[in-house]
Amino acid sequence: MKKKVHQDGTSSNTLPEKFKELIEQNQWIFAKTYAKTAPHEYIVKYKIDSKWWTIMVDFATFINKEGYEYMFFDKKYICYNYKEHRYWTMDEDVEKTNLINRAVN
C-alpha cells in the first residue's frame, strides 16, 4: 500500500474527534530507555481504560491509512502528525496494536 507523503514530509493536521479525545484524555508515559537517543512518549493498552482499546486500534488503522513514511535509522515507520507531535505504531498488524508512540516534531 502506497502511503501519502507530503512535500514537507508531514501529513494533515486534522484528526477525527475520537482520536483527539484518546490523545488528550490519557496519560502518556515518557520512554526513559530512549530519553537521550530518541525521546518520545507512549500509551499502552493495559494502562488505559478498556473503553479506549477499540479507539486505539482505530487510531493505528488511521495512522497507517492516512500517514506518511518516515525513516528512523534503517527502519521505516508510518507516522501521522497532529499539532506538535508525530504519532506511530510498532505493530504491522494494526488489530494487534497495544502501543502508540509520539514524539515532538
ABEGO torsion letter per residue (X at the ends): XBBBBBAAGBBBABBBAAAAAAAAABBBBBBAAAAAABBBBBBBAAABBAAAAAAAAAAAAAAAAABBBBBBEABBBBBBBBEABBBBBABABAAABABBBBBBX
